[in-house]
């Protein structure tokens, strides 16, 4: 039987599809416009709170006043990034896929939640008035985009821009001159990392398509910010523990969790290689971030992240870590990005005497977000300071920071220090039926699932089909942007 449509039928089908597409675009635009309006309102409220609202009326001490200002400044930065992201989506010159849209809207929602966390952490409870309208409009956008399988096929993503194929993996100073060189002895263009970043920012539209900053060996005690307008920046060091950027900001001494980060990356397409990022505050200072990342399509290769509580803050968007080392104690890989860590060493340090270790605390707070943490072919073991004590304090794979927390360990080696139940509670029965925790073909003394938690949200994945949604190919659409780095990776399970 012939299956070709007649001309009339094809024309009718074209008109129907065209009408549906037009309606969909109008619906998308309306939802995004509403979200953008609410982001702008939140941003204006924060600006007014910073400049007009009398802190004296809140009966705050000087210390509380200062920390509230820090939290509100975090909010200002987060809403500015959100406004820019939504404007990009609404531009008629930009096309994007369904996964792009879900990623970016998820990031905007995460920014909003992060703002609220920060101001409430510092006692500025009036900010709760920001919550309802913006949250609802973002939830509506997530529902809309999660239902529509394809929006439009976009061009290669920004992270694919490079000066040559595989530049992150193959670069050397001899083969390609960096745009900026940081050296403490004065042999480079700048003595501090932030000075080089500021110089790059000052170039404006004359910046190179892929800017390379080479940081020579040394310990750089400074706070570094890569702003959201600085896209496609690449950092190269001289190796783990040779090129070190360090700091000690922490929540106990007045920072918010967000602002405690030693190194803060927002600009999309950020790449880094052969560096150590550290927060040396110590376990007694609680939340103290070494690296915070909200850069979409970011890649970290042969890097080390050292801290205790909250070491690596994978805040939002799509991220990939390969051949890295992550050290910490409590919730030391946390956030709400869509992130894959592949062939990494997860090193558990000695916590405070009354603490248990939790490797992950994933922050997915809506079932339509495409976020989560995927560990593939990693090695979980005790750091040197904990090796002889690892059986004296409990260590768990993770706990649910948010209601829809999602984390998967696949084909990883789990040391016997991992508690037989595997996963810990956040607070009572919170999220135990709505989270998604999975394990697939792990090995080692802590890999047995025989005595794992019996939560409705815990799953022993029984096949590659069940595990494949959390791979580079599917979870972060890595085949669109990781190959340009030259970094080795496994696309599937």
ROLO-892842 format. One line per field, with one value per residue (C-alpha): residue in three letters; x, y, z negated. Coordinates in Angstrom, 3 decimals. Example, Ala and Ser with C-alpha at 12.3 -4.5 7.8 and 13.67 -1.06 7.14 Angstrom:
2
code <- ALA SER
u <- 12.300 13.670
v <- -4.500 -1.060
w <- -7.800 -7.140
This chain:
493
code <- UNK UNK UNK UNK UNK UNK UNK UNK UNK UNK UNK UNK UNK UNK UNK UNK UNK UNK UNK UNK UNK UNK UNK UNK UNK UNK UNK UNK UNK UNK UNK UNK UNK UNK UNK UNK UNK UNK UNK UNK UNK UNK UNK UNK UNK UNK UNK UNK UNK UNK UNK UNK UNK UNK UNK UNK UNK UNK UNK UNK UNK UNK UNK UNK UNK UNK UNK UNK UNK UNK UNK UNK UNK UNK UNK UNK UNK UNK UNK UNK UNK UNK UNK UNK UNK UNK UNK UNK UNK UNK UNK UNK UNK UNK UNK UNK UNK UNK UNK UNK UNK UNK UNK UNK UNK UNK UNK UNK UNK UNK UNK UNK UNK UNK UNK UNK UNK UNK UNK UNK UNK UNK UNK UNK UNK UNK UNK UNK UNK UNK UNK UNK UNK UNK UNK UNK UNK UNK UNK UNK UNK UNK UNK UNK UNK UNK UNK UNK UNK UNK UNK UNK UNK UNK UNK UNK UNK UNK UNK UNK UNK UNK UNK UNK UNK UNK UNK UNK UNK UNK UNK UNK UNK UNK UNK UNK UNK UNK UNK UNK UNK UNK UNK UNK UNK UNK UNK UNK UNK UNK UNK UNK UNK UNK UNK UNK UNK UNK UNK UNK UNK UNK UNK UNK UNK UNK UNK UNK UNK UNK UNK UNK UNK UNK UNK UNK UNK UNK UNK UNK UNK UNK UNK UNK UNK UNK UNK UNK UNK UNK UNK UNK UNK UNK UNK UNK UNK UNK UNK UNK UNK UNK UNK UNK UNK UNK UNK UNK UNK UNK UNK UNK UNK UNK UNK UNK UNK UNK UNK UNK UNK UNK UNK UNK UNK UNK UNK UNK UNK UNK UNK UNK UNK UNK UNK UNK UNK UNK UNK UNK UNK UNK UNK UNK UNK UNK UNK UNK UNK UNK UNK UNK UNK UNK UNK UNK UNK UNK UNK UNK UNK UNK UNK UNK UNK UNK UNK UNK UNK UNK UNK UNK UNK UNK UNK UNK UNK UNK UNK UNK UNK UNK UNK UNK UNK UNK UNK UNK UNK UNK UNK UNK UNK UNK UNK UNK UNK UNK UNK UNK UNK UNK UNK UNK UNK UNK UNK UNK UNK UNK UNK UNK UNK UNK UNK UNK UNK UNK UNK UNK UNK UNK UNK UNK UNK UNK UNK UNK UNK UNK UNK UNK UNK UNK UNK UNK UNK UNK UNK UNK UNK UNK UNK UNK UNK UNK UNK UNK UNK UNK UNK UNK UNK UNK UNK UNK UNK UNK UNK UNK UNK UNK UNK UNK UNK UNK UNK UNK UNK UNK UNK UNK UNK UNK UNK UNK UNK UNK UNK UNK UNK UNK UNK UNK UNK UNK UNK UNK UNK UNK UNK UNK UNK UNK UNK UNK UNK UNK UNK UNK UNK UNK UNK UNK UNK UNK UNK UNK UNK UNK UNK UNK UNK UNK UNK UNK UNK UNK UNK UNK UNK UNK UNK UNK UNK UNK UNK UNK UNK UNK UNK UNK UNK UNK UNK UNK UNK UNK UNK UNK UNK UNK UNK UNK UNK UNK UNK UNK UNK UNK UNK UNK UNK
u <- 0.000 1.321 2.152 2.725 0.337 -1.553 -0.658 -3.887 -3.342 0.265 -0.814 -3.475 -0.968 1.519 -1.093 -2.112 1.509 2.227 -0.741 0.331 3.877 2.675 0.416 3.230 5.639 3.117 2.524 6.248 6.762 3.954 5.278 8.831 7.664 5.788 8.857 11.043 8.632 8.732 12.543 12.691 10.337 12.503 15.640 14.064 12.944 16.506 17.872 15.402 16.287 19.956 19.584 16.347 15.203 16.359 18.254 18.006 14.295 15.084 16.929 19.945 23.409 26.269 27.372 23.855 23.600 26.784 25.818 22.331 23.938 26.126 23.046 21.163 24.149 24.124 20.470 21.226 23.848 21.620 18.632 20.829 22.061 18.486 17.290 20.062 19.251 15.559 16.318 18.543 15.716 13.210 15.425 14.168 17.775 18.282 17.102 17.521 16.518 14.078 16.984 18.577 15.319 14.833 18.429 18.168 14.745 15.934 18.924 16.691 14.590 17.760 19.000 15.745 15.881 19.544 18.669 15.956 18.268 20.901 18.672 16.806 20.127 21.048 17.689 16.298 12.871 11.069 12.460 9.853 7.535 9.631 8.694 5.194 4.728 8.198 8.192 4.795 5.734 8.932 7.059 4.649 7.570 9.113 5.813 5.427 8.915 8.961 5.822 7.096 9.627 11.387 11.396 13.929 17.264 19.826 23.338 26.368 26.457 28.826 31.048 32.137 33.937 37.699 40.880 41.508 40.090 40.869 42.602 41.896 43.491 46.378 47.342 50.862 52.606 55.017 52.289 49.987 50.570 48.069 46.158 47.207 49.794 49.589 52.850 53.694 57.301 56.313 57.233 53.677 51.212 49.692 50.628 47.092 44.376 41.644 43.805 44.002 40.243 39.637 41.914 39.993 36.692 38.011 38.522 34.756 33.728 37.375 37.835 39.073 36.503 38.236 40.366 43.220 44.599 47.693 48.342 51.885 52.695 52.164 49.639 47.247 45.395 42.566 38.881 38.229 34.996 34.313 31.186 28.260 29.266 32.669 31.926 34.389 37.255 39.869 42.212 45.319 47.627 50.874 49.202 47.235 48.831 51.259 48.829 46.582 43.939 42.897 40.770 39.032 35.673 32.938 29.445 30.520 32.484 29.751 29.720 26.729 27.341 27.379 29.752 32.158 33.412 37.118 36.570 33.180 32.363 29.176 30.191 29.136 31.618 34.249 37.071 39.841 42.759 45.589 44.595 43.663 40.744 40.707 38.842 41.057 38.524 38.414 35.534 34.752 33.742 31.008 29.888 32.996 32.997 36.161 34.536 31.070 29.953 26.857 28.574 26.612 28.705 31.632 34.442 37.025 39.872 42.597 41.624 41.433 38.829 39.735 37.547 35.454 31.743 30.332 33.576 32.200 29.057 27.623 24.969 23.261 23.392 25.373 28.799 31.365 34.296 36.918 39.936 39.439 39.874 37.181 37.934 35.422 33.275 29.642 27.595 30.838 29.432 26.171 23.920 21.361 23.302 22.977 26.465 28.473 31.663 33.641 36.784 37.164 38.554 36.105 38.198 36.423 38.192 37.995 34.893 34.178 33.849 30.042 29.558 28.851 30.125 27.716 29.317 26.415 23.473 21.632 19.189 16.481 13.263 10.883 10.098 10.335 13.921 16.503 19.117 21.035 24.457 25.800 28.993 30.433 33.552 34.672 36.547 35.197 37.777 39.194 41.649 44.922 43.694 40.677 42.109 42.875 39.633 37.176 35.345 34.850 32.521 29.751 29.994 27.007 26.714 24.349 21.255 18.282 18.754 15.559 12.332 13.255 16.950 18.509 21.893 23.238 26.461 27.354 30.221 32.129 34.390 32.963 35.213 33.970 33.620 30.279 27.481 25.533 22.331 24.167 22.163 21.180 18.089 18.024 15.209 12.927 10.917 11.478 11.809 12.200 9.346 10.047 13.841 15.617 18.765 20.229 23.146 24.360 27.116 29.320 32.208 34.233 33.567 30.827 28.959 26.620 22.977 21.687 21.159 20.470 17.658 14.146 12.917 10.402 12.832 15.865 16.536 19.005 19.315 19.279 20.257 22.187 18.834 17.900 21.296 21.772 19.608 22.405 25.244 27.135 25.161 21.730 22.050 24.112 23.907 27.684 28.247 27.208 29.951 32.517 34.386 35.673 37.717 39.601 39.087 38.593 35.118 32.731 29.526 27.419 27.265
v <- 0.000 3.465 5.623 8.964 11.768 13.582 17.210 18.377 16.197 17.326 20.975 20.507 18.780 21.608 24.210 22.303 21.911 25.532 26.692 24.484 25.821 29.433 28.818 27.080 29.938 32.460 30.327 29.997 33.716 34.563 32.259 33.524 37.138 36.531 34.929 37.801 40.346 38.580 38.346 42.079 42.750 40.622 42.392 45.794 44.724 43.695 46.999 48.928 46.831 47.636 51.354 52.563 50.174 51.241 48.413 50.202 49.454 45.752 45.975 44.241 44.364 45.704 42.143 41.103 44.242 43.374 39.754 40.767 43.128 40.262 38.058 40.788 41.380 37.679 38.067 41.035 39.052 35.984 37.929 39.812 36.491 35.205 38.307 37.887 34.192 34.831 37.713 35.384 32.856 35.476 36.946 36.178 35.656 32.638 29.085 26.301 22.763 21.545 20.474 23.924 25.521 23.131 23.719 27.499 27.722 25.266 27.551 30.603 28.730 27.616 31.215 32.297 29.529 30.316 33.958 32.978 30.520 33.204 35.947 33.569 32.104 35.629 36.368 38.724 37.107 39.937 38.514 35.742 38.152 37.503 33.881 33.045 34.747 34.056 30.432 29.820 31.378 29.319 26.139 26.874 27.340 24.035 22.228 23.744 22.878 19.424 18.530 19.773 17.329 19.674 23.462 24.125 22.703 25.255 25.855 24.393 25.681 28.371 25.879 24.527 27.761 27.221 28.281 24.760 21.306 19.765 22.856 22.137 18.701 19.507 23.093 23.980 27.322 26.235 25.337 28.303 31.645 32.413 35.669 36.359 34.782 34.999 34.646 35.772 36.484 39.108 37.006 37.093 39.777 39.877 38.856 37.887 35.838 38.414 41.111 38.965 38.377 42.126 42.813 40.312 41.900 45.352 44.168 44.170 42.971 42.671 39.589 36.466 33.786 31.483 33.430 31.483 32.427 30.490 30.492 29.493 27.437 29.146 29.574 32.417 33.550 35.523 35.472 35.110 35.959 35.046 37.083 35.928 38.160 36.474 33.521 30.920 31.517 28.780 28.434 26.269 25.702 23.814 20.894 19.804 21.208 23.255 25.959 26.589 29.261 29.348 31.250 30.731 32.550 30.714 31.031 31.058 34.261 36.050 34.888 33.299 29.842 31.363 34.214 31.930 30.500 30.990 30.724 31.713 30.986 32.251 32.870 30.075 27.772 27.893 25.344 24.601 22.194 21.314 23.533 23.175 25.158 25.285 26.598 26.172 27.320 23.860 21.677 23.864 26.752 24.632 25.860 26.995 26.621 26.096 26.347 27.529 26.946 28.186 28.206 26.292 23.817 24.012 21.444 20.733 18.386 17.125 19.590 19.247 20.734 20.836 21.772 20.241 21.106 22.268 22.025 21.867 23.908 22.760 25.449 25.190 24.455 21.667 20.678 17.946 16.862 14.401 12.950 15.296 15.011 16.232 16.358 17.031 15.930 17.120 17.633 18.323 17.880 19.822 22.038 21.777 21.496 18.707 17.340 14.248 13.427 10.802 8.922 11.160 10.452 11.293 11.664 11.734 13.721 13.584 15.498 17.016 14.457 14.434 14.614 12.024 12.415 12.919 12.964 14.566 16.868 17.407 20.325 19.488 21.071 20.499 17.205 18.863 20.027 18.107 18.366 15.872 14.460 11.467 9.727 7.413 5.258 7.196 6.001 6.788 6.356 7.918 10.802 10.351 12.135 9.824 6.493 5.131 6.517 5.739 3.053 5.295 7.797 7.164 7.972 8.076 8.507 11.430 12.926 14.834 18.583 19.177 17.295 15.861 15.285 13.101 11.339 8.216 6.256 4.100 1.652 3.310 1.808 2.358 1.857 -0.293 2.821 3.500 2.651 -0.496 1.581 3.779 6.967 9.228 11.229 15.023 15.387 12.523 11.274 14.412 13.606 9.853 9.078 11.847 11.707 9.542 7.802 5.081 2.666 0.654 -1.954 -0.428 -2.397 -2.435 -3.101 -0.475 -1.406 -4.113 -3.044 -5.906 -3.672 -0.391 1.949 0.818 4.240 4.493 6.823 4.505 2.293 -0.437 0.009 -3.391 -2.626 -0.266 0.970 2.163 3.768 5.400 8.508 9.604 9.361 12.169 11.642 11.922 13.728 16.734 16.370 16.193 15.115 18.617 20.416 18.243 16.984 20.508 20.386 17.257 15.924 12.126 11.026 8.099 9.054 6.107 3.604
w <- 0.000 0.872 -2.148 -0.411 -1.378 1.346 1.987 0.360 -2.686 -3.030 -2.729 -5.390 -7.677 -7.145 -8.067 -11.180 -12.305 -11.508 -13.584 -16.508 -16.342 -16.304 -19.288 -21.145 -20.534 -21.814 -24.889 -25.521 -25.074 -27.481 -30.209 -29.798 -29.833 -33.063 -34.624 -33.464 -34.947 -38.291 -38.207 -37.540 -40.443 -42.735 -41.529 -42.183 -45.639 -46.484 -45.146 -47.303 -50.338 -49.821 -49.195 -50.803 -53.494 -56.947 -58.537 -61.872 -61.935 -61.907 -65.243 -63.788 -65.315 -63.199 -62.459 -61.416 -59.314 -57.438 -56.789 -55.618 -53.107 -51.839 -51.383 -49.511 -47.242 -46.433 -45.458 -43.240 -41.358 -41.033 -39.700 -37.245 -35.881 -35.700 -33.864 -31.302 -30.819 -30.223 -27.839 -25.841 -25.572 -24.451 -21.747 -18.245 -17.144 -19.395 -18.972 -21.474 -22.268 -24.885 -27.093 -26.794 -27.916 -30.823 -31.895 -31.846 -33.512 -36.150 -36.724 -37.147 -39.704 -41.501 -41.590 -43.212 -45.810 -46.514 -47.162 -49.609 -51.353 -51.817 -53.181 -55.479 -56.661 -57.766 -59.376 -56.733 -56.646 -54.812 -51.560 -51.735 -49.933 -46.822 -46.687 -45.531 -42.147 -40.782 -41.896 -40.312 -36.976 -36.811 -37.675 -34.819 -32.427 -33.511 -32.985 -29.526 -28.320 -29.894 -27.933 -24.585 -23.252 -20.824 -20.632 -17.930 -16.898 -17.892 -16.619 -18.398 -21.941 -23.198 -24.921 -21.525 -20.627 -20.749 -19.052 -17.922 -18.246 -21.612 -22.987 -26.666 -26.559 -24.214 -25.093 -26.184 -26.482 -23.782 -21.307 -21.801 -23.495 -26.289 -26.245 -29.846 -32.114 -35.898 -37.820 -41.330 -40.397 -37.830 -34.785 -33.429 -32.454 -35.953 -39.498 -40.604 -38.976 -39.483 -37.861 -34.710 -34.798 -35.159 -32.193 -30.093 -31.106 -30.172 -26.583 -26.077 -22.627 -21.605 -23.757 -21.941 -21.149 -23.613 -26.091 -27.669 -31.092 -32.116 -35.870 -36.757 -39.826 -43.159 -45.948 -45.110 -48.223 -46.658 -45.843 -42.112 -40.292 -36.654 -35.910 -33.806 -30.875 -30.527 -28.269 -26.991 -29.410 -29.775 -32.760 -32.676 -35.630 -36.122 -37.846 -40.909 -44.080 -41.981 -40.888 -43.900 -44.448 -48.094 -50.602 -53.934 -53.793 -55.671 -57.089 -60.738 -60.157 -58.244 -54.630 -52.993 -51.579 -48.087 -48.904 -50.774 -47.461 -46.845 -43.081 -41.609 -37.955 -36.271 -32.637 -30.271 -28.568 -31.323 -31.053 -33.565 -33.749 -36.128 -39.080 -42.740 -44.178 -47.968 -50.976 -54.036 -56.662 -58.259 -59.493 -62.512 -60.214 -58.587 -55.128 -53.252 -49.459 -47.411 -43.961 -42.951 -39.358 -37.522 -34.118 -31.488 -29.469 -31.885 -31.960 -34.676 -33.772 -36.114 -38.837 -42.615 -44.950 -48.635 -51.566 -54.304 -54.382 -51.004 -49.029 -45.474 -44.818 -41.484 -41.618 -38.220 -34.477 -32.737 -34.057 -33.420 -35.624 -34.404 -36.237 -39.197 -42.975 -45.380 -49.128 -51.885 -54.795 -54.934 -51.737 -49.922 -46.424 -46.431 -44.343 -41.570 -38.326 -35.790 -36.372 -35.486 -37.393 -35.504 -36.557 -39.617 -43.084 -45.866 -49.024 -52.390 -55.100 -58.879 -60.083 -63.472 -66.267 -66.300 -62.540 -59.875 -56.338 -53.438 -50.002 -48.121 -48.857 -45.605 -45.458 -42.897 -44.168 -41.245 -39.463 -36.036 -36.483 -34.448 -37.209 -39.314 -40.179 -38.264 -39.411 -36.782 -37.092 -40.181 -43.256 -46.732 -49.469 -52.629 -52.450 -54.318 -57.483 -57.722 -56.551 -60.026 -61.490 -58.705 -60.666 -63.715 -61.999 -59.514 -55.823 -53.458 -49.695 -50.163 -51.700 -50.214 -50.495 -48.495 -47.919 -44.494 -45.161 -42.437 -42.586 -40.885 -41.395 -38.378 -37.915 -40.739 -43.379 -46.867 -49.880 -52.749 -54.937 -53.212 -55.625 -54.617 -54.318 -51.833 -52.180 -55.077 -55.945 -55.876 -58.400 -59.341 -56.364 -54.274 -50.545 -51.002 -48.610 -46.098 -45.728 -43.139 -44.330 -42.145 -42.125 -39.164 -39.000 -41.673 -43.156 -46.376 -50.038 -50.256 -47.067 -48.306 -48.078 -50.247 -53.278 -51.533 -52.572 -51.724 -50.702 -47.826 -46.049 -46.180 -43.168 -42.363 -38.603 -36.943 -33.358 -31.121 -29.837 -33.314 -33.907 -30.485 -31.222 -33.599 -31.083 -29.366 -26.171 -27.711 -31.030 -29.916 -26.095 -26.229 -22.650 -21.570 -23.511 -25.300 -22.166 -21.397 -24.608 -23.596 -27.127 -27.175 -28.157 -27.989 -26.255 -27.336 -30.137
